[in-house]
Amino acid sequence: MLKPEPLMIQPRVTLIAAGTNYGRFAIEPLERGHGSPLGNALRRVLFSSIPGAAVTRIKLGGVIHEFSTIPGVLEDGTQLVLNVKGIRLRSYSERAVTMQLVKRGPGPVFARDIDAPSTVEIVNPEHYLCSVDDDSVVEMQLTAERGRGTSLADNNSGLNIGEIAVDALFNPVPQVNFVVEKVRVGLDTEYDRLTLEIWTDGTIKPGDALGHAAQVLTQHFGRIASFDQPEPSTEVLAPTGRLIPADVYNRTIDELGLSTRTYNSLRRADITTIGRLLELDDRALHSIRNLGPKGVEEIRQRLALLGYLESSELSVVEEGTLPPPDLLPESPEEPSEPSEPSEPSLT
């Protein structure tokens, strides 16, 4: 296979303008004719492959279908469903998450009135949902899921009685524009400059979305570039010397059934898969903030109980002595430190 010639001039990414949900980036210099294909590919991936979260179904107390009137509420079921579609959120759970809303009128109901678990963050808490015109009580159960692209309500099967499907817009990037211009490098004026504008819904930074799109393209182009090479091994060699099958490596830590405190500590450390856990030794686990020795012990025993660790690898009590997660005492969450505002990242 022919080896590509190295680039004579390395392109650089520059942040031109940034806002809360907006970023404008310049990628230059590019070889002549490369600006449009690169801009179009990034735009397509930004529209289709950036993961997000959305409400996929709701359940209203006393309402069977979306065309019903809701007692004590100004909006009907159809209008309420349209308003629910506007809720923007981040979900850190790979599984569907249930949220509750209980509001006694009179007065408006906003997204901030939703009682969400610690794994879900509502980005637009001031989003309007409905208005209650008397002392009625509005009860709503909302189900949030992660996904990509869009999911139409007609495709949402397996609903329980009383549940109403919602058109889910997972994609956090509603608009992308790009412009290709000529740029001068030395005496040569035939290079391209790609200017990319990205708007998001607030659940992701424009720079992070751009970086994720580039990684998706890199994975595809990497497979094409090595199509005639032997298939890679289906096992991952962890630093500890343990071979981890690829399907096990990518499983989420949700299936371990950890206590809330331990689960949140791992999420804050960006540890979301079984494989990442199996790569860490006890010293690395103890270095995770707010985890502590009891959390490390809980993780190791959960891994052993589910067959991810051998019993001989447990350094403390015998296998099977840890109670179920719902019986574990949960420590109160420590208040998170306020984060300083930062510029959008250029991944």
Short mmCIF file of the C-alpha atoms (twelve columns), coordinates in Angstrom:
data_MODEL
# 
_entry.id   MODEL 
# 
loop_
_atom_site.group_PDB 
_atom_site.id 
_atom_site.type_symbol 
_atom_site.label_atom_id 
_atom_site.label_alt_id 
_atom_site.label_comp_id 
_atom_site.label_asym_id 
_atom_site.label_seq_id 
_atom_site.Cartn_x 
_atom_site.Cartn_y 
_atom_site.Cartn_z 
_atom_site.pdbx_PDB_model_num 
ATOM 1   C CA . MET A 1   0.000   0.000   0.000  1 
ATOM 2   C CA . LEU A 2   1.303   3.423   -0.927 1 
ATOM 3   C CA . LYS A 3   2.245   5.645   1.989  1 
ATOM 4   C CA . PRO A 4   0.732   9.143   1.921  1 
ATOM 5   C CA . GLU A 5   3.126   12.025  1.644  1 
ATOM 6   C CA . PRO A 6   3.410   14.100  4.830  1 
ATOM 7   C CA . LEU A 7   1.601   17.422  4.838  1 
ATOM 8   C CA . MET A 8   3.876   20.269  3.861  1 
ATOM 9   C CA . ILE A 9   1.924   22.686  6.093  1 
ATOM 10  C CA . GLN A 10  0.034   21.508  9.159  1 
ATOM 11  C CA . PRO A 11  -3.522  22.906  9.444  1 
ATOM 12  C CA . ARG A 12  -4.463  24.603  12.707 1 
ATOM 13  C CA . VAL A 13  -7.847  25.170  14.362 1 
ATOM 14  C CA . THR A 14  -8.578  28.671  15.659 1 
ATOM 15  C CA . LEU A 15  -11.536 29.807  17.748 1 
ATOM 16  C CA . ILE A 16  -12.793 33.031  16.158 1 
ATOM 17  C CA . ALA A 17  -15.927 33.715  18.219 1 
ATOM 18  C CA . ALA A 18  -17.656 32.002  21.114 1 
ATOM 19  C CA . GLY A 19  -20.990 32.343  22.877 1 
ATOM 20  C CA . THR A 20  -23.097 30.310  25.278 1 
ATOM 21  C CA . ASN A 21  -24.377 27.981  22.556 1 
ATOM 22  C CA . TYR A 22  -22.334 29.183  19.585 1 
ATOM 23  C CA . GLY A 23  -18.820 28.789  18.257 1 
ATOM 24  C CA . ARG A 24  -17.057 29.871  15.053 1 
ATOM 25  C CA . PHE A 25  -13.872 28.045  14.114 1 
ATOM 26  C CA . ALA A 26  -11.333 28.471  11.324 1 
ATOM 27  C CA . ILE A 27  -9.337  25.499  10.006 1 
ATOM 28  C CA . GLU A 28  -6.410  26.580  7.840  1 
ATOM 29  C CA . PRO A 29  -4.404  26.187  5.726  1 
ATOM 30  C CA . LEU A 30  -5.828  23.234  3.804  1 
ATOM 31  C CA . GLU A 31  -4.709  21.826  0.487  1 
ATOM 32  C CA . ARG A 32  -6.615  23.181  -2.498 1 
ATOM 33  C CA . GLY A 33  -9.969  21.450  -2.859 1 
ATOM 34  C CA . HIS A 34  -9.943  19.941  0.657  1 
ATOM 35  C CA . GLY A 35  -12.052 22.619  2.360  1 
ATOM 36  C CA . SER A 36  -15.472 21.723  0.938  1 
ATOM 37  C CA . PRO A 37  -15.236 17.913  1.425  1 
ATOM 38  C CA . LEU A 38  -13.969 18.370  4.985  1 
ATOM 39  C CA . GLY A 39  -16.617 20.963  5.854  1 
ATOM 40  C CA . ASN A 40  -19.437 18.896  4.381  1 
ATOM 41  C CA . ALA A 41  -18.285 15.722  6.173  1 
ATOM 42  C CA . LEU A 42  -18.047 17.499  9.537  1 
ATOM 43  C CA . ARG A 43  -21.447 19.122  9.017  1 
ATOM 44  C CA . ARG A 44  -23.123 15.801  8.231  1 
ATOM 45  C CA . VAL A 45  -21.613 14.086  11.266 1 
ATOM 46  C CA . LEU A 46  -22.532 16.995  13.553 1 
ATOM 47  C CA . PHE A 47  -26.149 16.612  12.456 1 
ATOM 48  C CA . SER A 48  -26.334 12.830  12.802 1 
ATOM 49  C CA . SER A 49  -23.762 11.335  15.169 1 
ATOM 50  C CA . ILE A 50  -23.440 13.533  18.253 1 
ATOM 51  C CA . PRO A 51  -25.052 11.680  21.207 1 
ATOM 52  C CA . GLY A 52  -27.612 13.410  23.367 1 
ATOM 53  C CA . ALA A 53  -30.581 12.820  25.649 1 
ATOM 54  C CA . ALA A 54  -34.288 13.603  25.356 1 
ATOM 55  C CA . VAL A 55  -37.682 12.758  26.831 1 
ATOM 56  C CA . THR A 56  -39.124 9.828   24.882 1 
ATOM 57  C CA . ARG A 57  -42.434 9.250   26.689 1 
ATOM 58  C CA . ILE A 58  -44.602 10.726  29.409 1 
ATOM 59  C CA . LYS A 59  -47.451 9.551   31.606 1 
ATOM 60  C CA . LEU A 60  -50.062 11.982  32.917 1 
ATOM 61  C CA . GLY A 61  -52.294 11.204  35.865 1 
ATOM 62  C CA . GLY A 62  -55.836 10.627  34.667 1 
ATOM 63  C CA . VAL A 63  -54.964 11.030  30.955 1 
ATOM 64  C CA . ILE A 64  -54.995 8.054   28.585 1 
ATOM 65  C CA . HIS A 65  -53.931 9.646   25.287 1 
ATOM 66  C CA . GLU A 66  -52.454 12.927  24.089 1 
ATOM 67  C CA . PHE A 67  -55.739 14.234  22.645 1 
ATOM 68  C CA . SER A 68  -57.395 14.339  26.043 1 
ATOM 69  C CA . THR A 69  -58.007 17.481  28.063 1 
ATOM 70  C CA . ILE A 70  -56.126 17.746  31.340 1 
ATOM 71  C CA . PRO A 71  -58.290 18.779  34.327 1 
ATOM 72  C CA . GLY A 72  -57.197 22.137  35.724 1 
ATOM 73  C CA . VAL A 73  -54.570 22.735  33.003 1 
ATOM 74  C CA . LEU A 74  -54.908 25.398  30.318 1 
ATOM 75  C CA . GLU A 75  -53.059 23.364  27.673 1 
ATOM 76  C CA . ASP A 76  -54.442 20.166  26.208 1 
ATOM 77  C CA . GLY A 77  -52.431 16.974  25.884 1 
ATOM 78  C CA . THR A 78  -51.105 17.783  22.406 1 
ATOM 79  C CA . GLN A 79  -49.771 21.205  23.403 1 
ATOM 80  C CA . LEU A 80  -48.197 19.772  26.564 1 
ATOM 81  C CA . VAL A 81  -46.386 17.118  24.536 1 
ATOM 82  C CA . LEU A 82  -45.011 19.818  22.231 1 
ATOM 83  C CA . ASN A 83  -43.754 21.768  25.253 1 
ATOM 84  C CA . VAL A 84  -42.156 18.640  26.739 1 
ATOM 85  C CA . LYS A 85  -40.190 18.165  23.492 1 
ATOM 86  C CA . GLY A 86  -38.396 21.424  24.274 1 
ATOM 87  C CA . ILE A 87  -36.818 20.117  27.481 1 
ATOM 88  C CA . ARG A 88  -33.057 19.874  26.996 1 
ATOM 89  C CA . LEU A 89  -31.095 17.668  29.345 1 
ATOM 90  C CA . ARG A 90  -27.908 15.735  29.916 1 
ATOM 91  C CA . SER A 91  -28.150 12.099  30.976 1 
ATOM 92  C CA . TYR A 92  -25.150 10.234  32.380 1 
ATOM 93  C CA . SER A 93  -26.954 6.887   32.442 1 
ATOM 94  C CA . GLU A 94  -26.942 4.455   29.545 1 
ATOM 95  C CA . ARG A 95  -30.390 3.200   30.578 1 
ATOM 96  C CA . ALA A 96  -33.764 4.930   30.505 1 
ATOM 97  C CA . VAL A 97  -34.265 7.228   33.492 1 
ATOM 98  C CA . THR A 98  -37.611 8.110   35.075 1 
ATOM 99  C CA . MET A 99  -38.330 11.623  36.348 1 
ATOM 100 C CA . GLN A 100 -41.326 12.898  38.298 1 
ATOM 101 C CA . LEU A 101 -43.232 16.173  38.210 1 
ATOM 102 C CA . VAL A 102 -45.845 17.015  40.855 1 
ATOM 103 C CA . LYS A 103 -47.155 20.587  40.849 1 
ATOM 104 C CA . ARG A 104 -50.123 22.065  42.687 1 
ATOM 105 C CA . GLY A 105 -51.607 25.197  41.095 1 
ATOM 106 C CA . PRO A 106 -52.468 27.829  40.363 1 
ATOM 107 C CA . GLY A 107 -49.523 29.104  38.351 1 
ATOM 108 C CA . PRO A 108 -47.103 28.173  35.569 1 
ATOM 109 C CA . VAL A 109 -45.144 24.934  35.506 1 
ATOM 110 C CA . PHE A 110 -41.518 24.998  34.359 1 
ATOM 111 C CA . ALA A 111 -38.866 22.381  33.686 1 
ATOM 112 C CA . ARG A 112 -37.261 23.260  37.023 1 
ATOM 113 C CA . ASP A 113 -40.272 21.680  38.753 1 
ATOM 114 C CA . ILE A 114 -39.208 18.243  37.483 1 
ATOM 115 C CA . ASP A 115 -37.660 16.021  40.138 1 
ATOM 116 C CA . ALA A 116 -34.712 14.464  38.281 1 
ATOM 117 C CA . PRO A 117 -32.223 11.896  39.670 1 
ATOM 118 C CA . SER A 118 -28.544 12.683  40.110 1 
ATOM 119 C CA . THR A 119 -27.715 11.140  36.721 1 
ATOM 120 C CA . VAL A 120 -29.840 13.688  34.822 1 
ATOM 121 C CA . GLU A 121 -29.232 17.437  34.501 1 
ATOM 122 C CA . ILE A 122 -31.882 19.758  33.045 1 
ATOM 123 C CA . VAL A 123 -30.110 22.448  31.019 1 
ATOM 124 C CA . ASN A 124 -33.060 24.821  30.463 1 
ATOM 125 C CA . PRO A 125 -34.867 24.889  33.838 1 
ATOM 126 C CA . GLU A 126 -36.873 27.987  32.847 1 
ATOM 127 C CA . HIS A 127 -38.528 26.198  29.920 1 
ATOM 128 C CA . TYR A 128 -42.319 26.585  30.111 1 
ATOM 129 C CA . LEU A 129 -44.475 23.442  30.209 1 
ATOM 130 C CA . CYS A 130 -48.038 24.407  31.144 1 
ATOM 131 C CA . SER A 131 -50.232 26.509  33.456 1 
ATOM 132 C CA . VAL A 132 -52.581 25.367  36.194 1 
ATOM 133 C CA . ASP A 133 -55.638 27.580  36.653 1 
ATOM 134 C CA . ASP A 134 -56.980 26.289  39.969 1 
ATOM 135 C CA . ASP A 135 -55.940 24.168  42.928 1 
ATOM 136 C CA . SER A 136 -55.615 21.057  40.770 1 
ATOM 137 C CA . VAL A 137 -52.535 18.860  41.017 1 
ATOM 138 C CA . VAL A 138 -50.544 18.030  37.902 1 
ATOM 139 C CA . GLU A 139 -48.740 14.691  38.090 1 
ATOM 140 C CA . MET A 140 -46.452 13.643  35.275 1 
ATOM 141 C CA . GLN A 141 -43.897 10.875  34.832 1 
ATOM 142 C CA . LEU A 142 -41.235 11.522  32.209 1 
ATOM 143 C CA . THR A 143 -38.824 8.968   30.756 1 
ATOM 144 C CA . ALA A 144 -35.477 10.232  29.420 1 
ATOM 145 C CA . GLU A 145 -33.139 8.202   27.229 1 
ATOM 146 C CA . ARG A 146 -29.861 8.677   25.430 1 
ATOM 147 C CA . GLY A 147 -29.565 8.341   21.680 1 
ATOM 148 C CA . ARG A 148 -28.512 9.918   18.386 1 
ATOM 149 C CA . GLY A 149 -30.424 11.755  15.717 1 
ATOM 150 C CA . THR A 150 -34.189 11.657  16.152 1 
ATOM 151 C CA . SER A 151 -36.717 9.070   17.277 1 
ATOM 152 C CA . LEU A 152 -40.290 9.526   16.089 1 
ATOM 153 C CA . ALA A 153 -43.160 8.746   18.437 1 
ATOM 154 C CA . ASP A 154 -44.603 6.309   15.863 1 
ATOM 155 C CA . ASN A 155 -41.483 4.154   16.235 1 
ATOM 156 C CA . ASN A 156 -41.746 3.998   20.031 1 
ATOM 157 C CA . SER A 157 -43.238 0.569   20.656 1 
ATOM 158 C CA . GLY A 158 -43.834 -1.337  23.857 1 
ATOM 159 C CA . LEU A 159 -45.578 1.500   25.693 1 
ATOM 160 C CA . ASN A 160 -47.513 0.766   28.855 1 
ATOM 161 C CA . ILE A 161 -51.151 1.738   29.250 1 
ATOM 162 C CA . GLY A 162 -51.445 5.494   29.741 1 
ATOM 163 C CA . GLU A 163 -47.983 6.309   28.380 1 
ATOM 164 C CA . ILE A 164 -47.729 8.889   25.583 1 
ATOM 165 C CA . ALA A 165 -44.839 8.689   23.118 1 
ATOM 166 C CA . VAL A 166 -42.890 11.870  22.397 1 
ATOM 167 C CA . ASP A 167 -40.869 12.719  19.284 1 
ATOM 168 C CA . ALA A 168 -37.346 12.717  20.723 1 
ATOM 169 C CA . LEU A 169 -34.673 15.021  19.315 1 
ATOM 170 C CA . PHE A 170 -31.412 13.634  20.669 1 
ATOM 171 C CA . ASN A 171 -29.104 15.652  18.449 1 
ATOM 172 C CA . PRO A 172 -27.704 18.610  20.446 1 
ATOM 173 C CA . VAL A 173 -26.546 20.480  17.305 1 
ATOM 174 C CA . PRO A 174 -29.496 22.156  15.530 1 
ATOM 175 C CA . GLN A 175 -27.526 24.247  13.022 1 
ATOM 176 C CA . VAL A 176 -24.131 24.162  11.279 1 
ATOM 177 C CA . ASN A 177 -22.797 26.452  8.553  1 
ATOM 178 C CA . PHE A 178 -19.449 26.436  6.776  1 
ATOM 179 C CA . VAL A 179 -17.687 28.672  4.259  1 
ATOM 180 C CA . VAL A 180 -14.561 27.916  2.216  1 
ATOM 181 C CA . GLU A 181 -12.281 30.800  1.247  1 
ATOM 182 C CA . LYS A 182 -8.884  31.138  -0.347 1 
ATOM 183 C CA . VAL A 183 -5.990  31.884  1.978  1 
ATOM 184 C CA . ARG A 184 -2.434  32.897  1.256  1 
ATOM 185 C CA . VAL A 185 0.569   30.980  2.552  1 
ATOM 186 C CA . GLY A 186 3.783   32.691  1.553  1 
ATOM 187 C CA . LEU A 187 3.465   33.410  -2.153 1 
ATOM 188 C CA . ASP A 188 0.920   30.669  -2.773 1 
ATOM 189 C CA . THR A 189 -2.728  31.828  -2.732 1 
ATOM 190 C CA . GLU A 190 -4.302  28.470  -3.615 1 
ATOM 191 C CA . TYR A 191 -4.788  27.131  -0.088 1 
ATOM 192 C CA . ASP A 192 -8.233  26.777  1.524  1 
ATOM 193 C CA . ARG A 193 -9.585  28.184  4.770  1 
ATOM 194 C CA . LEU A 194 -12.614 26.396  6.253  1 
ATOM 195 C CA . THR A 195 -14.760 28.548  8.563  1 
ATOM 196 C CA . LEU A 196 -17.239 26.476  10.561 1 
ATOM 197 C CA . GLU A 197 -20.138 27.853  12.624 1 
ATOM 198 C CA . ILE A 198 -21.776 25.535  15.173 1 
ATOM 199 C CA . TRP A 199 -24.906 26.179  17.226 1 
ATOM 200 C CA . THR A 200 -25.824 23.826  20.127 1 
ATOM 201 C CA . ASP A 201 -28.779 23.508  22.491 1 
ATOM 202 C CA . GLY A 202 -26.610 24.058  25.562 1 
ATOM 203 C CA . THR A 203 -26.089 20.407  26.482 1 
ATOM 204 C CA . ILE A 204 -22.662 20.343  24.798 1 
ATOM 205 C CA . LYS A 205 -20.038 22.946  23.980 1 
ATOM 206 C CA . PRO A 206 -19.503 23.718  20.284 1 
ATOM 207 C CA . GLY A 207 -15.812 22.826  20.567 1 
ATOM 208 C CA . ASP A 208 -16.633 19.456  22.128 1 
ATOM 209 C CA . ALA A 209 -19.146 18.732  19.369 1 
ATOM 210 C CA . LEU A 210 -16.532 19.558  16.725 1 
ATOM 211 C CA . GLY A 211 -13.968 17.316  18.391 1 
ATOM 212 C CA . HIS A 212 -16.437 14.423  18.650 1 
ATOM 213 C CA . ALA A 213 -17.353 14.742  14.976 1 
ATOM 214 C CA . ALA A 214 -13.678 14.658  14.015 1 
ATOM 215 C CA . GLN A 215 -13.167 11.495  16.096 1 
ATOM 216 C CA . VAL A 216 -16.094 9.778   14.343 1 
ATOM 217 C CA . LEU A 217 -14.597 10.594  10.948 1 
ATOM 218 C CA . THR A 218 -11.168 9.442   12.116 1 
ATOM 219 C CA . GLN A 219 -12.573 6.042   13.121 1 
ATOM 220 C CA . HIS A 220 -14.227 5.577   9.723  1 
ATOM 221 C CA . PHE A 221 -11.231 6.746   7.723  1 
ATOM 222 C CA . GLY A 222 -8.930  4.603   9.852  1 
ATOM 223 C CA . ARG A 223 -10.922 1.485   8.970  1 
ATOM 224 C CA . ILE A 224 -10.823 2.396   5.279  1 
ATOM 225 C CA . ALA A 225 -7.090  3.072   5.376  1 
ATOM 226 C CA . SER A 226 -6.403  -0.368  6.898  1 
ATOM 227 C CA . PHE A 227 -9.027  -2.407  5.010  1 
ATOM 228 C CA . ASP A 228 -6.389  -4.848  3.719  1 
ATOM 229 C CA . GLN A 229 -4.772  -5.340  7.122  1 
ATOM 230 C CA . PRO A 230 -5.495  -8.276  9.498  1 
ATOM 231 C CA . GLU A 231 -8.475  -7.825  11.806 1 
ATOM 232 C CA . PRO A 232 -7.540  -6.423  15.218 1 
ATOM 233 C CA . SER A 233 -7.680  -8.628  18.271 1 
ATOM 234 C CA . THR A 234 -11.075 -8.901  19.956 1 
ATOM 235 C CA . GLU A 235 -9.414  -8.696  23.373 1 
ATOM 236 C CA . VAL A 236 -7.927  -5.675  25.113 1 
ATOM 237 C CA . LEU A 237 -4.800  -6.062  27.208 1 
ATOM 238 C CA . ALA A 238 -5.196  -4.008  30.357 1 
ATOM 239 C CA . PRO A 239 -2.138  -2.446  32.044 1 
ATOM 240 C CA . THR A 240 -2.576  -4.990  34.848 1 
ATOM 241 C CA . GLY A 241 -1.877  -7.797  32.352 1 
ATOM 242 C CA . ARG A 242 -5.493  -9.031  32.213 1 
ATOM 243 C CA . LEU A 243 -7.067  -9.732  28.806 1 
ATOM 244 C CA . ILE A 244 -10.465 -8.058  28.581 1 
ATOM 245 C CA . PRO A 245 -12.856 -9.098  25.772 1 
ATOM 246 C CA . ALA A 246 -14.063 -6.129  23.745 1 
ATOM 247 C CA . ASP A 247 -17.744 -6.772  24.538 1 
ATOM 248 C CA . VAL A 248 -16.952 -6.781  28.271 1 
ATOM 249 C CA . TYR A 249 -14.748 -3.699  28.030 1 
ATOM 250 C CA . ASN A 250 -17.563 -1.560  26.615 1 
ATOM 251 C CA . ARG A 251 -20.246 -2.589  29.099 1 
ATOM 252 C CA . THR A 252 -21.392 0.230   31.357 1 
ATOM 253 C CA . ILE A 253 -20.940 0.363   35.118 1 
ATOM 254 C CA . ASP A 254 -24.723 0.662   35.498 1 
ATOM 255 C CA . GLU A 255 -25.041 -3.118  35.587 1 
ATOM 256 C CA . LEU A 256 -22.875 -3.336  38.713 1 
ATOM 257 C CA . GLY A 257 -25.674 -1.925  40.878 1 
ATOM 258 C CA . LEU A 258 -23.345 0.324   42.863 1 
ATOM 259 C CA . SER A 259 -24.509 2.645   45.613 1 
ATOM 260 C CA . THR A 260 -25.273 6.220   44.593 1 
ATOM 261 C CA . ARG A 261 -22.148 7.683   46.210 1 
ATOM 262 C CA . THR A 262 -19.780 5.195   44.559 1 
ATOM 263 C CA . TYR A 263 -21.541 5.487   41.186 1 
ATOM 264 C CA . ASN A 264 -21.361 9.288   41.166 1 
ATOM 265 C CA . SER A 265 -17.685 9.261   42.174 1 
ATOM 266 C CA . LEU A 266 -16.861 7.070   39.176 1 
ATOM 267 C CA . ARG A 267 -18.933 9.216   36.814 1 
ATOM 268 C CA . ARG A 268 -17.171 12.370  37.960 1 
ATOM 269 C CA . ALA A 269 -13.854 10.649  37.239 1 
ATOM 270 C CA . ASP A 270 -15.117 9.818   33.714 1 
ATOM 271 C CA . ILE A 271 -15.115 6.071   34.418 1 
ATOM 272 C CA . THR A 272 -18.209 4.700   32.699 1 
ATOM 273 C CA . THR A 273 -17.309 1.196   31.469 1 
ATOM 274 C CA . ILE A 274 -16.389 -2.138  33.033 1 
ATOM 275 C CA . GLY A 275 -13.164 -2.165  31.039 1 
ATOM 276 C CA . ARG A 276 -11.976 1.120   32.559 1 
ATOM 277 C CA . LEU A 277 -12.615 -0.285  36.028 1 
ATOM 278 C CA . LEU A 278 -10.713 -3.500  35.312 1 
ATOM 279 C CA . GLU A 279 -7.739  -1.441  34.111 1 
ATOM 280 C CA . LEU A 280 -7.390  0.258   37.507 1 
ATOM 281 C CA . ASP A 281 -5.586  -1.265  40.451 1 
ATOM 282 C CA . ASP A 282 -6.438  -0.526  44.085 1 
ATOM 283 C CA . ARG A 283 -4.041  2.429   44.247 1 
ATOM 284 C CA . ALA A 284 -5.673  4.064   41.218 1 
ATOM 285 C CA . LEU A 285 -9.148  3.480   42.655 1 
ATOM 286 C CA . HIS A 286 -8.159  4.970   46.021 1 
ATOM 287 C CA . SER A 287 -6.987  8.117   44.224 1 
ATOM 288 C CA . ILE A 288 -10.508 8.814   42.919 1 
ATOM 289 C CA . ARG A 289 -12.055 11.698  44.815 1 
ATOM 290 C CA . ASN A 290 -14.790 10.872  47.366 1 
ATOM 291 C CA . LEU A 291 -14.534 7.123   46.686 1 
ATOM 292 C CA . GLY A 292 -12.756 5.920   49.823 1 
ATOM 293 C CA . PRO A 293 -11.818 2.395   50.963 1 
ATOM 294 C CA . LYS A 294 -15.434 1.270   51.323 1 
ATOM 295 C CA . GLY A 295 -16.161 2.329   47.763 1 
ATOM 296 C CA . VAL A 296 -13.116 0.421   46.444 1 
ATOM 297 C CA . GLU A 297 -14.188 -2.655  48.401 1 
ATOM 298 C CA . GLU A 298 -17.726 -2.373  47.028 1 
ATOM 299 C CA . ILE A 299 -16.464 -2.082  43.416 1 
ATOM 300 C CA . ARG A 300 -14.110 -5.066  43.703 1 
ATOM 301 C CA . GLN A 301 -16.778 -7.303  45.241 1 
ATOM 302 C CA . ARG A 302 -19.388 -6.288  42.673 1 
ATOM 303 C CA . LEU A 303 -16.952 -7.117  39.869 1 
ATOM 304 C CA . ALA A 304 -16.265 -10.503 41.466 1 
ATOM 305 C CA . LEU A 305 -19.940 -11.301 42.047 1 
ATOM 306 C CA . LEU A 306 -20.691 -10.710 38.367 1 
ATOM 307 C CA . GLY A 307 -17.712 -12.775 37.204 1 
ATOM 308 C CA . TYR A 308 -15.428 -9.959  36.062 1 
ATOM 309 C CA . LEU A 309 -12.831 -10.715 38.755 1 
ATOM 310 C CA . GLU A 310 -11.509 -13.946 40.192 1 
ATOM 311 C CA . SER A 311 -12.139 -14.538 43.880 1 
ATOM 312 C CA . SER A 312 -8.384  -14.664 44.434 1 
ATOM 313 C CA . GLU A 313 -8.132  -11.045 43.277 1 
ATOM 314 C CA . LEU A 314 -10.249 -9.767  46.163 1 
ATOM 315 C CA . SER A 315 -7.999  -8.232  48.758 1 
ATOM 316 C CA . VAL A 316 -10.576 -7.954  51.540 1 
ATOM 317 C CA . VAL A 317 -13.579 -10.054 52.627 1 
ATOM 318 C CA . GLU A 318 -14.804 -13.197 50.918 1 
ATOM 319 C CA . GLU A 319 -16.872 -13.184 47.757 1 
ATOM 320 C CA . GLY A 320 -20.613 -12.799 48.193 1 
ATOM 321 C CA . THR A 321 -20.603 -10.927 51.501 1 
ATOM 322 C CA . LEU A 322 -21.692 -7.573  50.091 1 
ATOM 323 C CA . PRO A 323 -25.436 -6.906  50.514 1 
ATOM 324 C CA . PRO A 324 -27.603 -5.868  47.593 1 
ATOM 325 C CA . PRO A 325 -27.226 -2.219  46.499 1 
ATOM 326 C CA . ASP A 326 -30.623 -1.225  47.863 1 
ATOM 327 C CA . LEU A 327 -29.465 -2.280  51.342 1 
ATOM 328 C CA . LEU A 328 -26.188 -0.400  51.228 1 
ATOM 329 C CA . PRO A 329 -26.078 2.691   53.435 1 
ATOM 330 C CA . GLU A 330 -25.717 5.792   51.294 1 
ATOM 331 C CA . SER A 331 -23.615 8.674   52.472 1 
ATOM 332 C CA . PRO A 332 -24.840 12.190  51.709 1 
ATOM 333 C CA . GLU A 333 -23.401 13.687  48.594 1 
ATOM 334 C CA . GLU A 334 -20.743 16.270  49.200 1 
ATOM 335 C CA . PRO A 335 -21.581 19.643  47.661 1 
ATOM 336 C CA . SER A 336 -19.838 20.097  44.378 1 
ATOM 337 C CA . GLU A 337 -17.406 22.956  44.069 1 
ATOM 338 C CA . PRO A 338 -18.546 25.747  41.761 1 
ATOM 339 C CA . SER A 339 -16.809 25.516  38.439 1 
ATOM 340 C CA . GLU A 340 -15.248 28.537  36.868 1 
ATOM 341 C CA . PRO A 341 -16.480 29.521  33.407 1 
ATOM 342 C CA . SER A 342 -14.230 28.241  30.703 1 
ATOM 343 C CA . GLU A 343 -13.761 28.808  27.030 1 
ATOM 344 C CA . PRO A 344 -15.182 26.205  24.628 1 
ATOM 345 C CA . SER A 345 -12.635 23.465  24.145 1 
ATOM 346 C CA . LEU A 346 -10.989 22.912  20.784 1 
ATOM 347 C CA . THR A 347 -10.790 19.173  20.764 1 
# 
